Amino acid sequence: MNRECPECNGEMYYESNTKHFICKQCGLYATREDIYEILERKKPLKKKKSKEDEYLDWWLSSKK
Ligand SMILES: [Zn+2]
């Protein structure tokens, strides 16, 4: 279960006992929610949370 780091696009490892992702390259240590927030902040057009975003949140949180 590896993911791309939102900061450096490096490889991330999932630590299941703490439910945190750890970046192999920059050392970022974050939960899935933290990573999602970082990605949200990196969006060029930041606007208020819309219904679509809430739906996306729900969908992401439901996804295994
Ligand atoms: Zn990184």
N, CA, C, O and the ligand as a Tripos MOL2 file, in Angstrom:
@<TRIPOS>MOLECULE
protein
  257   255    65     0     0
PROTEIN
NO_CHARGES

@<TRIPOS>ATOM
      1 N           0.8460   -1.2070    0.0000 N.3       1 MET1
      2 CA          0.0000    0.0000    0.0000 C.3       1 MET1
      3 C           0.8810    1.2560    0.0000 C.2       1 MET1
      4 O           1.0420    1.9020    1.0360 O.2       1 MET1
      5 N           1.4310    1.5890   -1.1270 N.am      2 ASN2
      6 CA          2.2990    2.7610   -1.2380 C.3       2 ASN2
      7 C           1.5730    3.9020   -1.9390 C.2       2 ASN2
      8 O           0.7000    3.6850   -2.7790 O.2       2 ASN2
      9 N           1.9550    5.1220   -1.5730 N.am      3 ARG3
     10 CA          1.3680    6.3080   -2.1740 C.3       3 ARG3
     11 C           2.4720    7.2930   -2.5200 C.2       3 ARG3
     12 O           3.6070    7.1810   -2.0570 O.2       3 ARG3
     13 N           2.1020    8.2640   -3.3510 N.am      4 GLU4
     14 CA          3.0540    9.3170   -3.6910 C.3       4 GLU4
     15 C           2.9850   10.4230   -2.6590 C.2       4 GLU4
     16 O           1.9010   10.8250   -2.2360 O.2       4 GLU4
     17 N           4.1430   10.9130   -2.2550 N.am      5 CYS5
     18 CA          4.2040   12.0020   -1.2920 C.3       5 CYS5
     19 C           3.6650   13.2880   -1.9210 C.2       5 CYS5
     20 O           4.0390   13.6290   -3.0430 O.2       5 CYS5
     21 N           2.7880   14.0080   -1.2060 N.am      6 PRO6
     22 CA          2.2450   15.2590   -1.7630 C.3       6 PRO6
     23 C           3.2820   16.3730   -1.8170 C.2       6 PRO6
     24 O           3.1010   17.3540   -2.5390 O.2       6 PRO6
     25 N           4.3550   16.2330   -1.0670 N.am      7 GLU7
     26 CA          5.3870   17.2760   -1.0300 C.3       7 GLU7
     27 C           6.4690   17.0610   -2.0760 C.2       7 GLU7
     28 O           6.8600   18.0010   -2.7680 O.2       7 GLU7
     29 N           6.9540   15.8360   -2.1970 N.am      8 CYS8
     30 CA          8.0920   15.5960   -3.0910 C.3       8 CYS8
     31 C           7.8210   14.5030   -4.1220 C.2       8 CYS8
     32 O           8.6970   14.1760   -4.9230 O.2       8 CYS8
     33 N           6.6200   13.9400   -4.1080 N.am      9 ASN9
     34 CA          6.2570   12.8540   -5.0200 C.3       9 ASN9
     35 C           7.0970   11.5950   -4.7880 C.2       9 ASN9
     36 O           7.1480   10.7020   -5.6330 O.2       9 ASN9
     37 N           7.7380   11.5440   -3.6520 N.am     10 GLY10
     38 CA          8.5170   10.3600   -3.3240 C.3      10 GLY10
     39 C           7.6080    9.2210   -2.8920 C.2      10 GLY10
     40 O           6.3950    9.3750   -2.7530 O.2      10 GLY10
     41 N           8.2270    8.0970   -2.6890 N.am     11 GLU11
     42 CA          7.4740    6.9170   -2.2900 C.3      11 GLU11
     43 C           7.1240    6.9870   -0.8070 C.2      11 GLU11
     44 O           7.9660    7.3380    0.0210 O.2      11 GLU11
     45 N           5.8920    6.6550   -0.4800 N.am     12 MET12
     46 CA          5.4650    6.6620    0.9130 C.3      12 MET12
     47 C           5.1100    5.2570    1.3620 C.2      12 MET12
     48 O           4.5740    4.4490    0.6030 O.2      12 MET12
     49 N           5.4240    4.9950    2.6130 N.am     13 TYR13
     50 CA          5.0490    3.7160    3.2070 C.3      13 TYR13
     51 C           3.9490    3.9200    4.2220 C.2      13 TYR13
     52 O           3.9180    4.9310    4.9230 O.2      13 TYR13
     53 N           3.0630    2.9770    4.2990 N.am     14 TYR14
     54 CA          1.9800    3.0570    5.2690 C.3      14 TYR14
     55 C           2.3450    2.2460    6.5060 C.2      14 TYR14
     56 O           2.6920    1.0670    6.4370 O.2      14 TYR14
     57 N           2.2490    2.9280    7.6300 N.am     15 GLU15
     58 CA          2.5140    2.2770    8.9050 C.3      15 GLU15
     59 C           1.1640    1.9590    9.5290 C.2      15 GLU15
     60 O           0.4960    2.8380   10.0730 O.2      15 GLU15
     61 N           0.7740    0.7040    9.4460 N.am     16 SER16
     62 CA         -0.5990    0.3570    9.8260 C.3      16 SER16
     63 C          -0.8720    0.5080   11.3210 C.2      16 SER16
     64 O          -2.0070    0.7850   11.7080 O.2      16 SER16
     65 N           0.1300    0.3340   12.1580 N.am     17 ASN17
     66 CA         -0.1380    0.4310   13.6000 C.3      17 ASN17
     67 C          -0.4210    1.8630   14.0410 C.2      17 ASN17
     68 O          -1.1680    2.0740   14.9960 O.2      17 ASN17
     69 N           0.1690    2.8570   13.3570 N.am     18 THR18
     70 CA         -0.1070    4.2570   13.7030 C.3      18 THR18
     71 C          -1.0220    4.9250   12.6800 C.2      18 THR18
     72 O          -1.4330    6.0720   12.8600 O.2      18 THR18
     73 N          -1.3450    4.1900   11.5880 N.am     19 LYS19
     74 CA         -2.1810    4.7300   10.5140 C.3      19 LYS19
     75 C          -1.5830    6.0060    9.9090 C.2      19 LYS19
     76 O          -2.3060    6.9390    9.5580 O.2      19 LYS19
     77 N          -0.2620    6.0270    9.7960 N.am     20 HIS20
     78 CA          0.4130    7.1700    9.1980 C.3      20 HIS20
     79 C           1.1900    6.7180    7.9660 C.2      20 HIS20
     80 O           1.6600    5.5840    7.8690 O.2      20 HIS20
     81 N           1.3040    7.6620    7.0290 N.am     21 PHE21
     82 CA          2.1550    7.4450    5.8660 C.3      21 PHE21
     83 C           3.4950    8.1230    6.1280 C.2      21 PHE21
     84 O           3.5460    9.2150    6.6940 O.2      21 PHE21
     85 N           4.5600    7.4800    5.7210 N.am     22 ILE22
     86 CA          5.9000    8.0230    5.9200 C.3      22 ILE22
     87 C           6.5900    8.1120    4.5670 C.2      22 ILE22
     88 O           6.6630    7.1360    3.8200 O.2      22 ILE22
     89 N           7.0960    9.3130    4.2680 N.am     23 CYS23
     90 CA          7.7970    9.4930    3.0030 C.3      23 CYS23
     91 C           9.2390    9.0530    3.1590 C.2      23 CYS23
     92 O           9.9410    9.4310    4.0970 O.2      23 CYS23
     93 N           9.6500    8.2400    2.2010 N.am     24 LYS24
     94 CA         11.0130    7.7150    2.1990 C.3      24 LYS24
     95 C          12.0200    8.8160    1.8620 C.2      24 LYS24
     96 O          13.1740    8.7660    2.2870 O.2      24 LYS24
     97 N          11.5710    9.8030    1.0970 N.am     25 GLN25
     98 CA         12.4980   10.8350    0.6180 C.3      25 GLN25
     99 C          12.5900   12.0490    1.5290 C.2      25 GLN25
    100 O          13.6890   12.4290    1.9340 O.2      25 GLN25
    101 N          11.4430   12.6750    1.8660 N.am     26 CYS26
    102 CA         11.5100   13.9160    2.6430 C.3      26 CYS26
    103 C          11.1370   13.6930    4.1060 C.2      26 CYS26
    104 O          11.2570   14.6080    4.9210 O.2      26 CYS26
    105 N          10.6920   12.5040    4.4420 N.am     27 GLY27
    106 CA         10.3960   12.2120    5.8390 C.3      27 GLY27
    107 C           9.0400   12.6840    6.3080 C.2      27 GLY27
    108 O           8.7570   12.6540    7.5060 O.2      27 GLY27
    109 N           8.1960   13.1190    5.3920 N.am     28 LEU28
    110 CA          6.8490   13.5470    5.7780 C.3      28 LEU28
    111 C           6.1260   12.4070    6.5010 C.2      28 LEU28
    112 O           6.1520   11.2520    6.0780 O.2      28 LEU28
    113 N           5.4880   12.7760    7.5950 N.am     29 TYR29
    114 CA          4.7960   11.7850    8.4210 C.3      29 TYR29
    115 C           3.3800   12.2830    8.6030 C.2      29 TYR29
    116 O           3.1490   13.2520    9.3260 O.2      29 TYR29
    117 N           2.4380   11.6380    7.9620 N.am     30 ALA30
    118 CA          1.0880   12.1840    7.9300 C.3      30 ALA30
    119 C           0.0440   11.0930    7.7730 C.2      30 ALA30
    120 O           0.3000   10.0250    7.2180 O.2      30 ALA30
    121 N          -1.1370   11.3990    8.2800 N.am     31 THR31
    122 CA         -2.2650   10.5030    8.0590 C.3      31 THR31
    123 C          -2.8160   10.7500    6.6560 C.2      31 THR31
    124 O          -2.4380   11.7100    5.9840 O.2      31 THR31
    125 N          -3.7040    9.8740    6.2340 N.am     32 ARG32
    126 CA         -4.3360   10.0470    4.9200 C.3      32 ARG32
    127 C          -5.0600   11.3820    4.8520 C.2      32 ARG32
    128 O          -5.0570   12.0500    3.8180 O.2      32 ARG32
    129 N          -5.6890   11.7720    5.9770 N.am     33 GLU33
    130 CA         -6.4090   13.0410    6.0280 C.3      33 GLU33
    131 C          -5.4420   14.2190    5.8810 C.2      33 GLU33
    132 O          -5.7350   15.1930    5.1870 O.2      33 GLU33
    133 N          -4.2740   14.1130    6.5520 N.am     34 ASP34
    134 CA         -3.2630   15.1710    6.4390 C.3      34 ASP34
    135 C          -2.8200   15.3200    4.9890 C.2      34 ASP34
    136 O          -2.7050   16.4290    4.4680 O.2      34 ASP34
    137 N          -2.5770   14.1890    4.3540 N.am     35 ILE35
    138 CA         -2.1280   14.2040    2.9640 C.3      35 ILE35
    139 C          -3.1880   14.8330    2.0770 C.2      35 ILE35
    140 O          -2.8780   15.6160    1.1790 O.2      35 ILE35
    141 N          -4.4310   14.4880    2.3350 N.am     36 TYR36
    142 CA         -5.5250   15.0530    1.5580 C.3      36 TYR36
    143 C          -5.5810   16.5670    1.7370 C.2      36 TYR36
    144 O          -5.8130   17.3020    0.7770 O.2      36 TYR36
    145 N          -5.3660   17.0310    2.9700 N.am     37 GLU37
    146 CA         -5.3640   18.4750    3.2330 C.3      37 GLU37
    147 C          -4.2210   19.1680    2.5020 C.2      37 GLU37
    148 O          -4.3970   20.2570    1.9560 O.2      37 GLU37
    149 N          -3.0620   18.5430    2.4920 N.am     38 ILE38
    150 CA         -1.9160   19.1090    1.7760 C.3      38 ILE38
    151 C          -2.2490   19.2230    0.2910 C.2      38 ILE38
    152 O          -1.9730   20.2410   -0.3440 O.2      38 ILE38
    153 N          -2.8400   18.1730   -0.2470 N.am     39 LEU39
    154 CA         -3.2140   18.1880   -1.6650 C.3      39 LEU39
    155 C          -4.2440   19.2730   -1.9350 C.2      39 LEU39
    156 O          -4.1900   19.9430   -2.9660 O.2      39 LEU39
    157 N          -5.1760   19.4460   -1.0170 N.am     40 GLU40
    158 CA         -6.1980   20.4860   -1.1580 C.3      40 GLU40
    159 C          -5.5570   21.8690   -1.1810 C.2      40 GLU40
    160 O          -5.9280   22.7240   -1.9850 O.2      40 GLU40
    161 N          -4.5870   22.0790   -0.2840 N.am     41 ARG41
    162 CA         -3.9010   23.3720   -0.2130 C.3      41 ARG41
    163 C          -3.0980   23.6450   -1.4670 C.2      41 ARG41
    164 O          -2.9160   24.7990   -1.8540 O.2      41 ARG41
    165 N          -2.6170   22.5880   -2.1040 N.am     42 LYS42
    166 CA         -1.7830   22.7400   -3.2890 C.3      42 LYS42
    167 C          -2.6060   23.0230   -4.5460 C.2      42 LYS42
    168 O          -2.0520   23.3700   -5.5900 O.2      42 LYS42
    169 N          -3.9050   22.8770   -4.4460 N.am     43 LYS43
    170 CA         -4.7570   23.1870   -5.5920 C.3      43 LYS43
    171 C          -4.6040   24.6620   -5.9480 C.2      43 LYS43
    172 O          -4.6350   25.5150   -5.0620 O.2      43 LYS43
    173 N          -4.4390   24.9750   -7.2340 N.am     44 PRO44
    174 CA         -4.2370   26.3640   -7.6320 C.3      44 PRO44
    175 C          -5.4170   27.2730   -7.3070 C.2      44 PRO44
    176 O          -5.2180   28.4260   -6.9260 O.2      44 PRO44
    177 N          -6.6190   26.7800   -7.4510 N.am     45 LEU45
    178 CA         -7.7960   27.5940   -7.1630 C.3      45 LEU45
    179 C          -8.4400   27.1150   -5.8680 C.2      45 LEU45
    180 O          -9.2430   26.1820   -5.8500 O.2      45 LEU45
    181 N          -8.0600   27.7860   -4.7950 N.am     46 LYS46
    182 CA         -8.6190   27.4060   -3.5000 C.3      46 LYS46
    183 C          -9.9150   28.1640   -3.2650 C.2      46 LYS46
    184 O          -9.9510   29.3950   -3.2810 O.2      46 LYS46
    185 N         -10.9530   27.4160   -3.0530 N.am     47 LYS47
    186 CA        -12.2350   28.0510   -2.7700 C.3      47 LYS47
    187 C         -12.9060   27.3310   -1.6080 C.2      47 LYS47
    188 O         -12.4270   26.3030   -1.1300 O.2      47 LYS47
    189 N         -13.9900   27.8780   -1.1810 N.am     48 LYS48
    190 CA        -14.6990   27.2740   -0.0560 C.3      48 LYS48
    191 C         -15.1800   25.8790   -0.3990 C.2      48 LYS48
    192 O         -15.4510   25.5510   -1.5540 O.2      48 LYS48
    193 N         -15.2740   25.0880    0.6200 N.am     49 LYS49
    194 CA        -15.7360   23.7180    0.4450 C.3      49 LYS49
    195 C         -17.1240   23.6920   -0.1890 C.2      49 LYS49
    196 O         -18.0580   24.3410    0.2830 O.2      49 LYS49
    197 N         -17.2280   22.9420   -1.2460 N.am     50 SER50
    198 CA        -18.5100   22.8390   -1.9280 C.3      50 SER50
    199 C         -19.1460   21.4880   -1.6140 C.2      50 SER50
    200 O         -18.5400   20.6260   -0.9780 O.2      50 SER50
    201 N         -20.3450   21.3360   -2.0630 N.am     51 LYS51
    202 CA        -21.0310   20.0420   -1.8950 C.3      51 LYS51
    203 C         -20.2510   18.9230   -2.5740 C.2      51 LYS51
    204 O         -20.1840   17.7980   -2.0780 O.2      51 LYS51
    205 N         -19.6630   19.2580   -3.7190 N.am     52 GLU52
    206 CA        -18.8830   18.2700   -4.4530 C.3      52 GLU52
    207 C         -17.6760   17.8110   -3.6330 C.2      52 GLU52
    208 O         -17.3380   16.6270   -3.6140 O.2      52 GLU52
    209 N         -17.0290   18.7700   -2.9530 N.am     53 ASP53
    210 CA        -15.8750   18.4180   -2.1310 C.3      53 ASP53
    211 C         -16.2930   17.5020   -0.9950 C.2      53 ASP53
    212 O         -15.6010   16.5350   -0.6730 O.2      53 ASP53
    213 N         -17.4210   17.8120   -0.3990 N.am     54 GLU54
    214 CA        -17.9070   16.9680    0.6860 C.3      54 GLU54
    215 C         -18.1960   15.5620    0.1750 C.2      54 GLU54
    216 O         -17.9290   14.5700    0.8520 O.2      54 GLU54
    217 N         -18.7340   15.5010   -1.0050 N.am     55 TYR55
    218 CA        -19.0020   14.2010   -1.6080 C.3      55 TYR55
    219 C         -17.6890   13.4560   -1.8680 C.2      55 TYR55
    220 O         -17.5760   12.2520   -1.6400 O.2      55 TYR55
    221 N         -16.7020   14.2170   -2.3530 N.am     56 LEU56
    222 CA        -15.3890   13.6280   -2.6180 C.3      56 LEU56
    223 C         -14.7870   13.0950   -1.3240 C.2      56 LEU56
    224 O         -14.2480   11.9880   -1.2880 O.2      56 LEU56
    225 N         -14.8830   13.9000   -0.2520 N.am     57 ASP57
    226 CA        -14.3920   13.4630    1.0550 C.3      57 ASP57
    227 C         -15.0340   12.1480    1.4580 C.2      57 ASP57
    228 O         -14.3620   11.2090    1.8840 O.2      57 ASP57
    229 N         -16.3320   12.1070    1.3150 N.am     58 TRP58
    230 CA        -17.0760   10.9070    1.6900 C.3      58 TRP58
    231 C         -16.6180    9.7250    0.8640 C.2      58 TRP58
    232 O         -16.4080    8.6230    1.3720 O.2      58 TRP58
    233 N         -16.4680    9.9860   -0.4220 N.am     59 TRP59
    234 CA        -16.0640    8.9000   -1.3180 C.3      59 TRP59
    235 C         -14.6790    8.4010   -0.9660 C.2      59 TRP59
    236 O         -14.4420    7.1950   -0.9070 O.2      59 TRP59
    237 N         -13.7550    9.3340   -0.7290 N.am     60 LEU60
    238 CA        -12.3790    8.9530   -0.3950 C.3      60 LEU60
    239 C         -12.3230    8.1960    0.9220 C.2      60 LEU60
    240 O         -11.5820    7.2220    1.0580 O.2      60 LEU60
    241 N         -13.1130    8.6490    1.8920 N.am     61 SER61
    242 CA        -13.0640    8.0080    3.2060 C.3      61 SER61
    243 C         -13.7090    6.6260    3.1680 C.2      61 SER61
    244 O         -13.4470    5.7900    4.0330 O.2      61 SER61
    245 N         -14.5350    6.3920    2.1830 N.am     62 SER62
    246 CA        -15.1900    5.0940    2.0640 C.3      62 SER62
    247 C         -14.3500    4.0950    1.2820 C.2      62 SER62
    248 O         -14.5670    2.8850    1.3430 O.2      62 SER62
    249 N         -13.3880    4.6320    0.5480 N.am     63 LYS63
    250 CA        -12.5860    3.7780   -0.3240 C.3      63 LYS63
    251 C         -11.5350    3.0270    0.4810 C.2      63 LYS63
    252 O         -10.8590    3.5970    1.3380 O.2      63 LYS63
    253 N         -11.4140    1.7680    0.1950 N.am     64 LYS64
    254 CA        -10.3900    0.9670    0.8800 C.3      64 LYS64
    255 C          -9.0850    1.0310    0.0990 C.2      64 LYS64
    256 O          -8.0930    0.4240    0.5040 O.2      64 LYS64
    257 ZN          8.1420   13.4230    0.4820 Zn       65 ZN65
@<TRIPOS>BOND
     1     1     2 1
     2     2     3 1
     3     3     4 2
     4     3     5 am
     5     5     6 1
     6     6     7 1
     7     7     8 2
     8     7     9 am
     9     9    10 1
    10    10    11 1
    11    11    12 2
    12    11    13 am
    13    13    14 1
    14    14    15 1
    15    15    16 2
    16    15    17 am
    17    17    18 1
    18    18    19 1
    19    19    20 2
    20    19    21 am
    21    21    22 1
    22    22    23 1
    23    23    24 2
    24    23    25 am
    25    25    26 1
    26    26    27 1
    27    27    28 2
    28    27    29 am
    29    29    30 1
    30    30    31 1
    31    31    32 2
    32    31    33 am
    33    33    34 1
    34    34    35 1
    35    35    36 2
    36    35    37 am
    37    37    38 1
    38    38    39 1
    39    39    40 2
    40    39    41 am
    41    41    42 1
    42    42    43 1
    43    43    44 2
    44    43    45 am
    45    45    46 1
    46    46    47 1
    47    47    48 2
    48    47    49 am
    49    49    50 1
    50    50    51 1
    51    51    52 2
    52    51    53 am
    53    53    54 1
    54    54    55 1
    55    55    56 2
    56    55    57 am
    57    57    58 1
    58    58    59 1
    59    59    60 2
    60    59    61 am
    61    61    62 1
    62    62    63 1
    63    63    64 2
    64    63    65 am
    65    65    66 1
    66    66    67 1
    67    67    68 2
    68    67    69 am
    69    69    70 1
    70    70    71 1
    71    71    72 2
    72    71    73 am
    73    73    74 1
    74    74    75 1
    75    75    76 2
    76    75    77 am
    77    77    78 1
    78    78    79 1
    79    79    80 2
    80    79    81 am
    81    81    82 1
    82    82    83 1
    83    83    84 2
    84    83    85 am
    85    85    86 1
    86    86    87 1
    87    87    88 2
    88    87    89 am
    89    89    90 1
    90    90    91 1
    91    91    92 2
    92    91    93 am
    93    93    94 1
    94    94    95 1
    95    95    96 2
    96    95    97 am
    97    97    98 1
    98    98    99 1
    99    99   100 2
   100    99   101 am
   101   101   102 1
   102   102   103 1
   103   103   104 2
   104   103   105 am
   105   105   106 1
   106   106   107 1
   107   107   108 2
   108   107   109 am
   109   109   110 1
   110   110   111 1
   111   111   112 2
   112   111   113 am
   113   113   114 1
   114   114   115 1
   115   115   116 2
   116   115   117 am
   117   117   118 1
   118   118   119 1
   119   119   120 2
   120   119   121 am
   121   121   122 1
   122   122   123 1
   123   123   124 2
   124   123   125 am
   125   125   126 1
   126   126   127 1
   127   127   128 2
   128   127   129 am
   129   129   130 1
   130   130   131 1
   131   131   132 2
   132   131   133 am
   133   133   134 1
   134   134   135 1
   135   135   136 2
   136   135   137 am
   137   137   138 1
   138   138   139 1
   139   139   140 2
   140   139   141 am
   141   141   142 1
   142   142   143 1
   143   143   144 2
   144   143   145 am
   145   145   146 1
   146   146   147 1
   147   147   148 2
   148   147   149 am
   149   149   150 1
   150   150   151 1
   151   151   152 2
   152   151   153 am
   153   153   154 1
   154   154   155 1
   155   155   156 2
   156   155   157 am
   157   157   158 1
   158   158   159 1
   159   159   160 2
   160   159   161 am
   161   161   162 1
   162   162   163 1
   163   163   164 2
   164   163   165 am
   165   165   166 1
   166   166   167 1
   167   167   168 2
   168   167   169 am
   169   169   170 1
   170   170   171 1
   171   171   172 2
   172   171   173 am
   173   173   174 1
   174   174   175 1
   175   175   176 2
   176   175   177 am
   177   177   178 1
   178   178   179 1
   179   179   180 2
   180   179   181 am
   181   181   182 1
   182   182   183 1
   183   183   184 2
   184   183   185 am
   185   185   186 1
   186   186   187 1
   187   187   188 2
   188   187   189 am
   189   189   190 1
   190   190   191 1
   191   191   192 2
   192   191   193 am
   193   193   194 1
   194   194   195 1
   195   195   196 2
   196   195   197 am
   197   197   198 1
   198   198   199 1
   199   199   200 2
   200   199   201 am
   201   201   202 1
   202   202   203 1
   203   203   204 2
   204   203   205 am
   205   205   206 1
   206   206   207 1
   207   207   208 2
   208   207   209 am
   209   209   210 1
   210   210   211 1
   211   211   212 2
   212   211   213 am
   213   213   214 1
   214   214   215 1
   215   215   216 2
   216   215   217 am
   217   217   218 1
   218   218   219 1
   219   219   220 2
   220   219   221 am
   221   221   222 1
   222   222   223 1
   223   223   224 2
   224   223   225 am
   225   225   226 1
   226   226   227 1
   227   227   228 2
   228   227   229 am
   229   229   230 1
   230   230   231 1
   231   231   232 2
   232   231   233 am
   233   233   234 1
   234   234   235 1
   235   235   236 2
   236   235   237 am
   237   237   238 1
   238   238   239 1
   239   239   240 2
   240   239   241 am
   241   241   242 1
   242   242   243 1
   243   243   244 2
   244   243   245 am
   245   245   246 1
   246   246   247 1
   247   247   248 2
   248   247   249 am
   249   249   250 1
   250   250   251 1
   251   251   252 2
   252   251   253 am
   253   253   254 1
   254   254   255 1
   255   255   256 2
@<TRIPOS>SUBSTRUCTURE
     1 MET1         2 RESIDUE 1 A MET
     2 ASN2         6 RESIDUE 1 A ASN
     3 ARG3        10 RESIDUE 1 A ARG
     4 GLU4        14 RESIDUE 1 A GLU
     5 CYS5        18 RESIDUE 1 A CYS
     6 PRO6        22 RESIDUE 1 A PRO
     7 GLU7        26 RESIDUE 1 A GLU
     8 CYS8        30 RESIDUE 1 A CYS
     9 ASN9        34 RESIDUE 1 A ASN
    10 GLY10       38 RESIDUE 1 A GLY
    11 GLU11       42 RESIDUE 1 A GLU
    12 MET12       46 RESIDUE 1 A MET
    13 TYR13       50 RESIDUE 1 A TYR
    14 TYR14       54 RESIDUE 1 A TYR
    15 GLU15       58 RESIDUE 1 A GLU
    16 SER16       62 RESIDUE 1 A SER
    17 ASN17       66 RESIDUE 1 A ASN
    18 THR18       70 RESIDUE 1 A THR
    19 LYS19       74 RESIDUE 1 A LYS
    20 HIS20       78 RESIDUE 1 A HIS
    21 PHE21       82 RESIDUE 1 A PHE
    22 ILE22       86 RESIDUE 1 A ILE
    23 CYS23       90 RESIDUE 1 A CYS
    24 LYS24       94 RESIDUE 1 A LYS
    25 GLN25       98 RESIDUE 1 A GLN
    26 CYS26      102 RESIDUE 1 A CYS
    27 GLY27      106 RESIDUE 1 A GLY
    28 LEU28      110 RESIDUE 1 A LEU
    29 TYR29      114 RESIDUE 1 A TYR
    30 ALA30      118 RESIDUE 1 A ALA
    31 THR31      122 RESIDUE 1 A THR
    32 ARG32      126 RESIDUE 1 A ARG
    33 GLU33      130 RESIDUE 1 A GLU
    34 ASP34      134 RESIDUE 1 A ASP
    35 ILE35      138 RESIDUE 1 A ILE
    36 TYR36      142 RESIDUE 1 A TYR
    37 GLU37      146 RESIDUE 1 A GLU
    38 ILE38      150 RESIDUE 1 A ILE
    39 LEU39      154 RESIDUE 1 A LEU
    40 GLU40      158 RESIDUE 1 A GLU
    41 ARG41      162 RESIDUE 1 A ARG
    42 LYS42      166 RESIDUE 1 A LYS
    43 LYS43      170 RESIDUE 1 A LYS
    44 PRO44      174 RESIDUE 1 A PRO
    45 LEU45      178 RESIDUE 1 A LEU
    46 LYS46      182 RESIDUE 1 A LYS
    47 LYS47      186 RESIDUE 1 A LYS
    48 LYS48      190 RESIDUE 1 A LYS
    49 LYS49      194 RESIDUE 1 A LYS
    50 SER50      198 RESIDUE 1 A SER
    51 LYS51      202 RESIDUE 1 A LYS
    52 GLU52      206 RESIDUE 1 A GLU
    53 ASP53      210 RESIDUE 1 A ASP
    54 GLU54      214 RESIDUE 1 A GLU
    55 TYR55      218 RESIDUE 1 A TYR
    56 LEU56      222 RESIDUE 1 A LEU
    57 ASP57      226 RESIDUE 1 A ASP
    58 TRP58      230 RESIDUE 1 A TRP
    59 TRP59      234 RESIDUE 1 A TRP
    60 LEU60      238 RESIDUE 1 A LEU
    61 SER61      242 RESIDUE 1 A SER
    62 SER62      246 RESIDUE 1 A SER
    63 LYS63      250 RESIDUE 1 A LYS
    64 LYS64      254 RESIDUE 1 A LYS
    65 ZN65       257 GROUP 0 **** ****
